[in-house]
Amino acid sequence: MKVTLIEPKAPGIHVYSKFKLPRLGLPLLGAMLQRDLGIRPTIYFQELGGLDWKDVASSDLVGISTITTTALEAYAILERVKQAGDIPVVMGGPHVTFLPEEALERGADFVMRGESEFAFIELVKRIRAGDDDFASIPGLSYPSGDGFVHNPSTPRVQHLDDLPWPDLTLIRNHEKIRVVPVLTSRGCPYNCKFCSVTKMFGRRYRFRDTADVLDELEVLHKRSRHSIFFYDDNFTANPRRTKDLLRGIIDRDLKIRWTAQARVDVVRDEEMLDLMRDSGCMFLYLGLESINPRTLESYRKEQTVQDIADAVKILHKYGIKVHGMFVLGSDEDDVNTIKDTVRFARSFRIDTVQFMVLTPFPGTETYEELAAQDRILLEDWSKYSGHHVVFDPLQMTPYQLQKEGSIRSMRRFYSLWRCWMQGMRFRWWNMFTYAYAHHAIHRFRSRNKDFLKDLKQRWGRVRAKVPPRRLGGLENDA
């Protein structure tokens, strides 16, 4: 049986355009197909190259995994697969987990909802055997008569060590991957309003065995000297477990370079910071979100502006760079909030930033709230990138949020003057990153001229709104 798995490319310029990082869902399914069914699939990660349509058309089964911003490309692939023949198509991923009927109406034969690794293997078994009884496969949605059947949700994987290591070598052009992804946990106990992680993976952390992770890191390090990115939503969620892992990296003398996502409270543990530095941590990606206390509260972020400032200073003291991720455009934000945020990021010398506009992804509380208030302006999923304004903010016009939050904020942080200053200080990596980001902003503006024009014409008028409130900021204390 020939199985082809596809991760569609994101449209246009996006935050990961330069760093092509595949999600691990399909390499994991590929490893399970090999282990459990003896099937070696081909995986296409479109960011690394186009699809070989002759190869795809000869498949017995095609699987497509999609997030919201890649959904339209996924549906275009689905349509072309169906034009090539009567090939069963299975779709999965966060977007169709929350909107399964959309995918089925577009022509998908099956939708796998949630953590469906074992359910997917069972589905492939039955298709291969010619068995069309799918009623007992959990988490599966499929057409039936004039409607759709949604089987009860699949239980989440309780023991992650029951899953094999994702096989990145199944990806066409895998040798082009420059940052190697590794996942050591699932779930997040926090409940940020705009995030779909808890809806997808639950609020309880589940961890892989530390020795198993170390074994995988050792194999990956021997295969490639590229840096490691830990895909966990919060790599330091369980401090004792994380410290055991870092000690293992040091004891095995792996000498890897790694990056990860974490919360600002990581800096409260000095032993953790010592181990991170000694085990090869280069960068931490911190979900800072906002320097507006009211926004942090509305996001349910459970951190303060002072926590953010302290985290940046302390990580720099340990030689660890900070990538600050901000989400602009809450109901508590106005244009001045955005300007203050840029000043804060510059004054505290955050190394790199990601100024994203609030995006109501399906499955999130933000989406449900804005939809109920009739504030979602468009459902062109290709614009759900974090770079495009797709809702009506409370204290700005949509065009103001787009101009200030998505474009000018990035231009101010990655200005040519700041790029030049990085070079004057012989910070060559920073200079290259700033120059790339500066160029990407101009490319984004150029490629989105029509969107910006339409946004200004339709939603650019200043309307009566809550009077803007200046932030009491820390920018003068840097």
N, C-alpha and C positions, 0 to 999 in steps of 0.2 A: 504494500500500500504506500502510495506516494503522498506525503503531507508537506504542504508549504505554509509557512507562518510569516506574517507580514506586519511590521510596525510602520505605519505611514509617516511621512515627513510632515513637519509643521509648516504652515504657510508663511512666506515672507521672511522678514528679519525678526528674530526672536532672541531671547536672552541666552539660549544655548547654541546659537548658530555657529560659533567658532569651536565650541567644545562638544563634539558629537558623542553623546553619552546614551547608549541604548538603555531602555528600561529592562529589568531582569525577568519580566513575566514570560516572554517567549523563549529565551534561553533555558529557563527552568522547565517549561513545558517540553522543550526539545530533549532535555536530559531525561525527563520522565518517559517520554515516548521510547527513547532508546532502552532505558532500564526495564520498563514494564512490558513493552510490546515489541521490542526489537526493530522499531522504526526509526531511521535516521532522517529527520526532516531537514529541509532547507529553510533558513530564516533570512528574510530580507529586512534590513533596517535601512529605510529609504534615505536617511541622512548620509549614508555611506555610498550610495549609488542607486541607480535606477533598477526597475524590475525587469527581469528577463521574461517577457510575456509568453514566449514559446514554452519556457520551462513551467511557468505558472499554469498555463492552459493544459498541461499534461498531468496535472495533479488529480488525485482522487479526493482530496479534501484540502480546503484552504481555510486558515485561521487568520483573523485580523484583530489586532489589539489596538484600542484607541482611547485617547484622552479627549477632552472636549475640543481643544483647539485643532486636533487632527481629524475630527469626525467627518468633515466634508470630504477630505481626501480619502478617508477610509470608505465612504459611500461611493466615491468615484471608482475606487479599486473594485469594490463589490460589484458595481454595475458592469465593469469591463470583464470581470471573471465570469459573470452570468452570460455575457455575450459570447464568451469563448465556448460555452457548453454547459451542460447540466451538472455542474460541480457543486457539491454541498459546501456552504460557507458558514463558518462559525465565527461570531464576533464576541469579543470580551473586552475588559478594561473598565475603568471608572465611568466613562461617559454612558456606555450602553448598560452598565449595571443599574444606573439610575433612570435611564430612558430606554428600556428594552423594546418597547413597542415601536419607537421611532426606527430602530434598526430593522425590525421585522417588516415594517411597512416599506422600508427601502429595498427589501428583497433578501435579507439574511435568512438562512434556513434555521439557524439556532443562535441564541444569545446565552452566554455563560455569565451569570451574575455573581459578583463577589469573589471570594477565594475559592476558585473552582478547579484547582489543579487535578484533584482526584476524580472529580465529576467529568472533566474533559477526557481523561483517560478512559473512563467508562463509556462515554459517548463514542469515542473512536473505536473502541472494541465492538460496540453494537453496529456501527456503520460498516465496519469491516466484515462482520458476520452476516450482514443483511437483515439485522433485527431492527424493526421500526417501532418497537415498544420503548418509549422514552419517559414514560410517566414516573418511573421510580428514580430518575437521575436528579439529584437535588440541585437547586440553583439554575435549572435550565428553563428557558423560555423558547417557545416555538409555535408556528401557526397550526391551527386546527379548525377545519371547516371555515366559517366566516370570521373566526376570532383568533385569539391567542391563548395559549396555556402557559401559566407561570407556575412551575413546580415550587414547592416550599424551598426557602433559602437553604443554601448549603452551610453546614457548620464550619466555623473557622478552623484552620489547621492548628491543633493544640501543641503538637510537637514538631517544631520546624526541622528537627534532625531526621524526620521521616522523609523529607524532601532531599533530592540530590543537589549537588552543586550546579548552578546554571552553567551551561556549556556555551561559552562565547564563540568557540570555534565553528559552531553551526551557522554563524552569521556570515553571509557573503561579504567579502572585503573586511573581515574582522581584524586583519593586520593593520588596518588604518585607525583602529581605536587607540587613542593616546592616553586616555584616563580609564583605568579598569574599575568597573563598579563591583562592589561586594555588599551584600545585605546580611546583617547579623541579627536583626530583630524585626518584629512587626507590632503595630499598634501604638497608641499614644493616649495617656490618661487625661491630657488636657483637652479642652473643648473650644478651641478658637472658632469664632462664629463663621469665618469665611472659608474654613478648611474642610475638605471632604475625607480626610484621612481616617477620622474616627468612625464615620459612616461606612467606610470601605473595610477597615481593618480592626475596628473596635477600640475600646478605651483601656484594654488590659495589655500590658507588654508581654510579648512572647519572645524568648531568646533562643538562639542556637547555642549548642554546647561550645564552650570556649576553645577546647582542643580541636574541635572540628573546624572552626573558623581559622585557627592558626595553621592547620594542615592545608586548608585551601589557599591561604595567603602564601604559604611556602611554595606551593605548586605554581601559583600565579607569578610569584617573584622569579622563579627559575625560568619561566616561559618568557617573561617580559620584564624589563626594567622600568616600565611606565609607572606613574604614580597611581595610588589607590584612592578611590572615592567610596567612603562608606555611605550607602544609600539610606541608612536608617533615618527616620524622621527626627529622632533625638538620640545620637550616638552615645551620649553620656547619661542616659535615662536611669540606669542602675549603676551607681558609682563603683561599687565593689566589683561587679562583673566587668565593667569597662577597664578598671585598673588591672584586673587579672589578665585581660586580653593584652593590654599594653605591656605588662611585665613579660608576657609570653613572647611578644614581638622582640623585646630587648634580649631576653634569654636565648632565643633562637637566632639571634644576630641577623635578623632579616634585612635590616638597613633599608627599609622601604620609606618612601615619602607618601604621606597620606593627607587627605582632607575629609571633613565630615560636617554634618549639621548638628548644632547644639543650641541650648538655651543659655541666656546670660548668666544663670546661676552656677554654671560650671566653674566660674572663677572663685567660688567660695571654698573650693577644695584644693589646697596647695599641693598635696601629694599627687592629685590628678594632673595638675598643671605640669609638675616636674616630669611625670611619666609621659605626658603628651609631647613635651619638648624632646625628651630623650629618645622616644620611639619614632620620631620623624614627622610629627605634625607640622605642616606648612601653613595651612589655612583653616579657619573655622568659619562656617557659614551660619551666621546668627540671625534668627528671625526677630529683628528689632521692631519692625512693623510701624512704629510711630514714636514721635517725641511729644505728642499731645496726650497728657494724662487721661483726658476724657475719652480719647480714641482707644487707648490701651484698655481702659475699663470696658468700653463698648465691645471691643474685640474679645474680651475675657482673656487677656494675655497673661495676667498674673505676674507682671513685672512693672517696675517704675522707670522713669527717665533716668534717675540716679543710678539704678541698676545697669542701664545701658552704658552710661558714661563710665562707670567703674569697670565694666567688663572690657571695654575697648582698651582702657589704660593698662589694666593688669595683663591682658593677653599680649599686648605689645612689649611689656616688661619681660615676658617670657620668650620673646622672639617669634610669636605666633601672629600671623596676619589675620585681619578680620575682613570678611565680606559681609557687609550689612544689607539685609533685605528689608525694605520698607514697603508698606501697602498704604497708598494715599487715596483719600476720597471718602472717608467715613462721613456719617452725618454730623460729626463733631469737627470736621476739617473745613477750612476755607482756603483761599489763595495764600494768605499769609502763613498758614500752617505749612504749606509746601515750601515756601521760601525759607522759613525757619528751619525746616528739616534739612535742606541743602546746606545752610550755614552750619548747622550742628555737625553734619557728616564731615564737612571740610575742616572745621575748627578742631574736632577731636581726631583728625587724621585717620579716619576709617580708610583702609587701603583701597577697597573697591566697594561699589554699592550697586544696588538693584532697586531703582525706584519704579515700582509697579503701581498701576491704578487698580483699585478694588474691582474684582471681577466676580460676578455672581454665578459661580459654577453650579450646574445642576447637582443636586444631592446635598448642597450646603444650606445652612439656615439662612445665610444671606440671600441666596436665590429665592427661597420660599418667602422670605419677608418682602423683598423688593417686588416679586411677582404679585403678591397679595396687595401691595400698594400701587400696582400698575405703574411701576417706575422702571421697568426693563424696556429699553428703547428698541433693541433688535436682538434677534436670535440667529444671527449669522455666526455659526460656531467658529469660523475661521478668525473672527475678531475677538474671541474669548482667549486672548493671549497674555493678558496682563499689561499689554501696551496700548490697547484700544478701549475707549470709554463706551460702554454698552448700556449704561443705566443713567438715570437722572439723579445727580447728587443734590443734597439738600441746600448747601451753602455756596454753591457755585453753579454755573451753567455747565452742561456736558463739555462744551468747547473749552471753557476755562480750565476744567480739570485735565482735558486732553493736552492743551497747550502747556500748562504749567507743570502738571504732574507727570506726564509721559515724555515730554520733549525738552522743555527748558530746564527742568531739574537735572536731567542727564547732561545737557549741554553745559550747565554751570559747573557740575562736578568734574566732568571730563573735558574741560576747556583746553584749548591749545596751549594757553599759558601754563596750566597745571601739568600738562604733558611735557612741556619744555623744562619745567622745574624738576620733574622726575629725572630727566636726562642730566641736568646740571648736578644732581646729587648722585649720579652714577647708579640710579636704580633702574637698570635696563629692562627688567621684566615689567615693572610698573609702567615705564614709558611705553613699552609695546602695548600693554593692556589698555592704557589710556588712549593711545593713538587709534587702536582698533575700535574702542567704544565710541570715540569721537566720530570716526568714519561711519560706524554703524548707525548712529543717530541721523546723520545726513541721508544715508540710504533709506532709512525708515521714512523720513519726511518725503523723500522723492517718490517712494513707492506707494505712499498713502495720500497723495495729493487729493484724489477724488474723495476719499473718506473724510479728510480734514475739511475740504470745501463743503461737503454735504453736512457735516456736523456743525459747521459755523452757520450755514444758511438755515438749517432746520432747528438747531438747539443752541444757537450762539447768543440769543437775546438775554440780557440781564433782566431777571425777574425779581419781584419782591421776595426777600428772604431774610433769614435771621441775621441781625447785624454781626459783622465779622468780629471775632475776638482774638486778640493777640495772645500768643503763648507766653507764659512765664518760662523762659528757656534757660538752659545751662550754657548757651553758646558763648556768653561773655565770661564764663568761668574756666574756659579751656586753657 
